Amino acid sequence: MLAVCIENLRKTYASGVCALNGIDLQVAEGDFFALLGPNGAGKSTAIGILSSLITKTSGKVEVFGRDLDRHTEEVKAAIGLVPQEFNCNQFEPCVEILVNQAGYYGIGRREAYQRAEVCLRQLDLWDKRRTISRQLSGGMKRRLMIARALVHHPRLLILDEPTAGVDIEVRRAIWRFMREINREGTSIILTTHYLEEAETLCRTIAIIDDGLIIAHSPMAEMLNRLQRETFVLNLREAIPAAPELEDYEIQRLDATTLEVSVLREQSLNGLFEALTRRGIEVISLRNKQNRLEQLFIDMLDRGQEA
């Protein structure tokens, strides 16, 4: 079964702005799915329509086989949404935020408290259960919103920039938790500007730009489209100039650092052998940027040129 099936979805706002220009999108049940795009591409509009916060102009939306127009309440119950902005009651204790959220889905208070405890413990917030939410740190607020989204046990979790503004330790903890609930069967749709996050977590990816889906495929297949990668090499000893190698594009960043552009079919072993023959020893290397980031930029650039 598909967790989400979107067909020819369109949204034109009263101002005349066309945010979605007939997109088709499918998310398999149990998938960890990345929906990526630049600001203003249509991501938030698509998520808003899917979660019933925005009214579509036309098109079809189904969630676990239930039509959004004809089975609105069932679709809402199947979805947990973690918005980008913190929108909890800032003067309410954490546990009450979750209990009240559960009440919106018809869950009695006794069961709601039980569910709230489970969610808060899962996200390491149980000791903060009586803390007023405005007193939480930024990372704790992020985790609180995830707990709130999960309290009614949704089958689909939508995460809109879930780690924006948090430190790396909190981000990694949220990653571990998201992987865990996905392994347990929760379908996840993630939007993020941290493309390392999408490459690390997601199995499928769609890229939206200017209201259109410009790519949609498994992550591994998407990364195979990358024709060239750029590496930064740290050298043991300083060199006066970049070596000239016939098969590689090389720039000298400083006396002990080179930037090398390598075609996907080229072997790094060949590069190292060529450098060794010239007496240049490499002590470490790294990707100049995330592979998905490079591909993302390349695809958007091609779209703008078209």
Secondary structure, DSSP 8 states (H G I E B T S, - for coil): -EEEEEEEEEEE-TTS-EEEEEEEEEEETT-EEEEE--TTSSHHHHHHHHTTSS--SEEEEEETTEETTTSHHHHHHHEEEE-SS--S-TTSBHHHHHHHHHHTTT--HHHHHHHHHHHHHHTT-GGGTTSBGGGS-HHHHHHHHHHHHHTT--SEEEEESTTTT--HHHHHHHHHHHHHHHHTT-EEEEE-S-HHHHHHH-SEEEEEETTEEEEEEEHHHHHTT--EEEEEEEESS--SS----TT-EEEEEETTEEEEEEETTS-HHHHHHHHHHTT--EEEEEESS-HHHHHHHHHHHHHHH-
